[in-house]
Amino acid sequence: MSTELSRVLEWRGRRVAWDRFGSGPPLVFLHGTPWSSALWRPIATALSRRYTVHLWDMPGYGASSKDAEHPVDLGVQGELFADLLHEWGLDRPLVVAHDFGGAVALRARLLHGAEYAALCLVDVVALAPWGSPFFRLVHQHAEVFAQLPDQVHRGVVEAYIATASHRGLRADDLSMLVSPWTGPEGRPAFYRQIAQADEAYTDEIESSYSSLEEPVHIIWGADDAWIPVERAHRLRASIPHASLTVIEGAGHLIQLDAPAELAAELTRWALDADR
């Protein structure tokens, strides 16, 4: 199954790769870091039987532009997502967000006028503190890490990504996740996006989570080593009407650790939201 995105649009000097397929009500997926829309592709394909699915790579990730000239921080991504929904003609889509994508969806909704029919937050970055110990180390010393030789860099990224899975990654899945961060464009982009991460982007909106009016559902891997499940319960408490499902045996890469369970939960959520 191809993970390629077939369409491109320009936004403030950035190239945004995206795709749309299926038929039915609109459903938009947001990836996080250091991922791309490829992580969502199998589940998006399954749900495209009932929904018009939209996938996209944030600038700085996947097939979108990775140049050093334009910032790729969460403030930028939130503005872009709100503009993308307008460009796509989507007034109130269903939205599913993972990892940093959660902060992007929440900022677009709370600061930039985006509206959703329902929002599903999957192991998301929404509350401080952020990230694994490695993420915080790279954030503090990104310029040093960016000087690593290619093979050492690849080994570091592979080891880092592997810790996001509870059940262990197949070789082809690990390659799919690592490949965008290799080569003369991908290697500096990997450290750049971590260097631009800042908890201020979620601190700014955290107090507004209780103002969300649309249905909000939270899904979390019980064995998420990057963002512990305790954070899911805190997030649910911040959104009084939110619901929560914890999936056993899944880590932060819940799409690969528990694909059947996640697909079933998203299908149930989407059908409930359509009613």
Secondary structure as a PSIPRED ss2 file (coil, helix, strand):
# PSIPRED VFORMAT (PSIPRED V4.0)

   1 M C   1.000  0.000  0.000
   2 S C   1.000  0.000  0.000
   3 T C   1.000  0.000  0.000
   4 E C   1.000  0.000  0.000
   5 L C   1.000  0.000  0.000
   6 S C   1.000  0.000  0.000
   7 R E   0.000  0.000  1.000
   8 V E   0.000  0.000  1.000
   9 L E   0.000  0.000  1.000
  10 E E   0.000  0.000  1.000
  11 W E   0.000  0.000  1.000
  12 R C   1.000  0.000  0.000
  13 G C   1.000  0.000  0.000
  14 R E   0.000  0.000  1.000
  15 R E   0.000  0.000  1.000
  16 V E   0.000  0.000  1.000
  17 A E   0.000  0.000  1.000
  18 W E   0.000  0.000  1.000
  19 D E   0.000  0.000  1.000
  20 R E   0.000  0.000  1.000
  21 F E   0.000  0.000  1.000
  22 G E   0.000  0.000  1.000
  23 S C   1.000  0.000  0.000
  24 G C   1.000  0.000  0.000
  25 P C   1.000  0.000  0.000
  26 P E   0.000  0.000  1.000
  27 L E   0.000  0.000  1.000
  28 V E   0.000  0.000  1.000
  29 F E   0.000  0.000  1.000
  30 L E   0.000  0.000  1.000
  31 H C   1.000  0.000  0.000
  32 G C   1.000  0.000  0.000
  33 T C   1.000  0.000  0.000
  34 P C   1.000  0.000  0.000
  35 W C   1.000  0.000  0.000
  36 S C   1.000  0.000  0.000
  37 S H   0.000  1.000  0.000
  38 A H   0.000  1.000  0.000
  39 L H   0.000  1.000  0.000
  40 W C   1.000  0.000  0.000
  41 R H   0.000  1.000  0.000
  42 P H   0.000  1.000  0.000
  43 I H   0.000  1.000  0.000
  44 A H   0.000  1.000  0.000
  45 T H   0.000  1.000  0.000
  46 A H   0.000  1.000  0.000
  47 L H   0.000  1.000  0.000
  48 S C   1.000  0.000  0.000
  49 R C   1.000  0.000  0.000
  50 R C   1.000  0.000  0.000
  51 Y C   1.000  0.000  0.000
  52 T E   0.000  0.000  1.000
  53 V E   0.000  0.000  1.000
  54 H E   0.000  0.000  1.000
  55 L E   0.000  0.000  1.000
  56 W E   0.000  0.000  1.000
  57 D C   1.000  0.000  0.000
  58 M C   1.000  0.000  0.000
  59 P C   1.000  0.000  0.000
  60 G C   1.000  0.000  0.000
  61 Y C   1.000  0.000  0.000
  62 G C   1.000  0.000  0.000
  63 A C   1.000  0.000  0.000
  64 S C   1.000  0.000  0.000
  65 S C   1.000  0.000  0.000
  66 K C   1.000  0.000  0.000
  67 D C   1.000  0.000  0.000
  68 A C   1.000  0.000  0.000
  69 E C   1.000  0.000  0.000
  70 H C   1.000  0.000  0.000
  71 P C   1.000  0.000  0.000
  72 V C   1.000  0.000  0.000
  73 D C   1.000  0.000  0.000
  74 L H   0.000  1.000  0.000
  75 G H   0.000  1.000  0.000
  76 V H   0.000  1.000  0.000
  77 Q H   0.000  1.000  0.000
  78 G H   0.000  1.000  0.000
  79 E H   0.000  1.000  0.000
  80 L H   0.000  1.000  0.000
  81 F H   0.000  1.000  0.000
  82 A H   0.000  1.000  0.000
  83 D H   0.000  1.000  0.000
  84 L H   0.000  1.000  0.000
  85 L H   0.000  1.000  0.000
  86 H H   0.000  1.000  0.000
  87 E H   0.000  1.000  0.000
  88 W H   0.000  1.000  0.000
  89 G C   1.000  0.000  0.000
  90 L C   1.000  0.000  0.000
  91 D C   1.000  0.000  0.000
  92 R C   1.000  0.000  0.000
  93 P C   1.000  0.000  0.000
  94 L E   0.000  0.000  1.000
  95 V E   0.000  0.000  1.000
  96 V E   0.000  0.000  1.000
  97 A E   0.000  0.000  1.000
  98 H E   0.000  0.000  1.000
  99 D E   0.000  0.000  1.000
 100 F H   0.000  1.000  0.000
 101 G H   0.000  1.000  0.000
 102 G H   0.000  1.000  0.000
 103 A H   0.000  1.000  0.000
 104 V H   0.000  1.000  0.000
 105 A H   0.000  1.000  0.000
 106 L H   0.000  1.000  0.000
 107 R H   0.000  1.000  0.000
 108 A H   0.000  1.000  0.000
 109 R H   0.000  1.000  0.000
 110 L H   0.000  1.000  0.000
 111 L H   0.000  1.000  0.000
 112 H C   1.000  0.000  0.000
 113 G C   1.000  0.000  0.000
 114 A C   1.000  0.000  0.000
 115 E C   1.000  0.000  0.000
 116 Y C   1.000  0.000  0.000
 117 A C   1.000  0.000  0.000
 118 A E   0.000  0.000  1.000
 119 L E   0.000  0.000  1.000
 120 C E   0.000  0.000  1.000
 121 L E   0.000  0.000  1.000
 122 V E   0.000  0.000  1.000
 123 D E   0.000  0.000  1.000
 124 V E   0.000  0.000  1.000
 125 V C   1.000  0.000  0.000
 126 A C   1.000  0.000  0.000
 127 L C   1.000  0.000  0.000
 128 A C   1.000  0.000  0.000
 129 P C   1.000  0.000  0.000
 130 W C   1.000  0.000  0.000
 131 G C   1.000  0.000  0.000
 132 S C   1.000  0.000  0.000
 133 P H   0.000  1.000  0.000
 134 F H   0.000  1.000  0.000
 135 F H   0.000  1.000  0.000
 136 R H   0.000  1.000  0.000
 137 L H   0.000  1.000  0.000
 138 V H   0.000  1.000  0.000
 139 H H   0.000  1.000  0.000
 140 Q H   0.000  1.000  0.000
 141 H C   1.000  0.000  0.000
 142 A H   0.000  1.000  0.000
 143 E H   0.000  1.000  0.000
 144 V H   0.000  1.000  0.000
 145 F H   0.000  1.000  0.000
 146 A C   1.000  0.000  0.000
 147 Q C   1.000  0.000  0.000
 148 L C   1.000  0.000  0.000
 149 P C   1.000  0.000  0.000
 150 D H   0.000  1.000  0.000
 151 Q H   0.000  1.000  0.000
 152 V H   0.000  1.000  0.000
 153 H H   0.000  1.000  0.000
 154 R H   0.000  1.000  0.000
 155 G H   0.000  1.000  0.000
 156 V H   0.000  1.000  0.000
 157 V H   0.000  1.000  0.000
 158 E H   0.000  1.000  0.000
 159 A H   0.000  1.000  0.000
 160 Y H   0.000  1.000  0.000
 161 I H   0.000  1.000  0.000
 162 A H   0.000  1.000  0.000
 163 T C   1.000  0.000  0.000
 164 A C   1.000  0.000  0.000
 165 S C   1.000  0.000  0.000
 166 H C   1.000  0.000  0.000
 167 R C   1.000  0.000  0.000
 168 G C   1.000  0.000  0.000
 169 L C   1.000  0.000  0.000
 170 R C   1.000  0.000  0.000
 171 A H   0.000  1.000  0.000
 172 D H   0.000  1.000  0.000
 173 D H   0.000  1.000  0.000
 174 L H   0.000  1.000  0.000
 175 S H   0.000  1.000  0.000
 176 M H   0.000  1.000  0.000
 177 L H   0.000  1.000  0.000
 178 V H   0.000  1.000  0.000
 179 S H   0.000  1.000  0.000
 180 P H   0.000  1.000  0.000
 181 W H   0.000  1.000  0.000
 182 T C   1.000  0.000  0.000
 183 G H   0.000  1.000  0.000
 184 P H   0.000  1.000  0.000
 185 E H   0.000  1.000  0.000
 186 G H   0.000  1.000  0.000
 187 R H   0.000  1.000  0.000
 188 P H   0.000  1.000  0.000
 189 A H   0.000  1.000  0.000
 190 F H   0.000  1.000  0.000
 191 Y H   0.000  1.000  0.000
 192 R H   0.000  1.000  0.000
 193 Q H   0.000  1.000  0.000
 194 I H   0.000  1.000  0.000
 195 A H   0.000  1.000  0.000
 196 Q C   1.000  0.000  0.000
 197 A C   1.000  0.000  0.000
 198 D C   1.000  0.000  0.000
 199 E C   1.000  0.000  0.000
 200 A H   0.000  1.000  0.000
 201 Y H   0.000  1.000  0.000
 202 T H   0.000  1.000  0.000
 203 D H   0.000  1.000  0.000
 204 E H   0.000  1.000  0.000
 205 I H   0.000  1.000  0.000
 206 E H   0.000  1.000  0.000
 207 S C   1.000  0.000  0.000
 208 S C   1.000  0.000  0.000
 209 Y H   0.000  1.000  0.000
 210 S H   0.000  1.000  0.000
 211 S H   0.000  1.000  0.000
 212 L C   1.000  0.000  0.000
 213 E C   1.000  0.000  0.000
 214 E C   1.000  0.000  0.000
 215 P C   1.000  0.000  0.000
 216 V E   0.000  0.000  1.000
 217 H E   0.000  0.000  1.000
 218 I E   0.000  0.000  1.000
 219 I E   0.000  0.000  1.000
 220 W E   0.000  0.000  1.000
 221 G E   0.000  0.000  1.000
 222 A C   1.000  0.000  0.000
 223 D C   1.000  0.000  0.000
 224 D C   1.000  0.000  0.000
 225 A C   1.000  0.000  0.000
 226 W C   1.000  0.000  0.000
 227 I C   1.000  0.000  0.000
 228 P C   1.000  0.000  0.000
 229 V C   1.000  0.000  0.000
 230 E H   0.000  1.000  0.000
 231 R H   0.000  1.000  0.000
 232 A H   0.000  1.000  0.000
 233 H H   0.000  1.000  0.000
 234 R H   0.000  1.000  0.000
 235 L H   0.000  1.000  0.000
 236 R H   0.000  1.000  0.000
 237 A H   0.000  1.000  0.000
 238 S H   0.000  1.000  0.000
 239 I C   1.000  0.000  0.000
 240 P C   1.000  0.000  0.000
 241 H C   1.000  0.000  0.000
 242 A C   1.000  0.000  0.000
 243 S E   0.000  0.000  1.000
 244 L E   0.000  0.000  1.000
 245 T E   0.000  0.000  1.000
 246 V E   0.000  0.000  1.000
 247 I E   0.000  0.000  1.000
 248 E C   1.000  0.000  0.000
 249 G C   1.000  0.000  0.000
 250 A C   1.000  0.000  0.000
 251 G C   1.000  0.000  0.000
 252 H C   1.000  0.000  0.000
 253 L C   1.000  0.000  0.000
 254 I H   0.000  1.000  0.000
 255 Q H   0.000  1.000  0.000
 256 L H   0.000  1.000  0.000
 257 D H   0.000  1.000  0.000
 258 A C   1.000  0.000  0.000
 259 P H   0.000  1.000  0.000
 260 A H   0.000  1.000  0.000
 261 E H   0.000  1.000  0.000
 262 L H   0.000  1.000  0.000
 263 A H   0.000  1.000  0.000
 264 A H   0.000  1.000  0.000
 265 E H   0.000  1.000  0.000
 266 L H   0.000  1.000  0.000
 267 T H   0.000  1.000  0.000
 268 R H   0.000  1.000  0.000
 269 W H   0.000  1.000  0.000
 270 A H   0.000  1.000  0.000
 271 L H   0.000  1.000  0.000
 272 D H   0.000  1.000  0.000
 273 A H   0.000  1.000  0.000
 274 D H   0.000  1.000  0.000
 275 R C   1.000  0.000  0.000
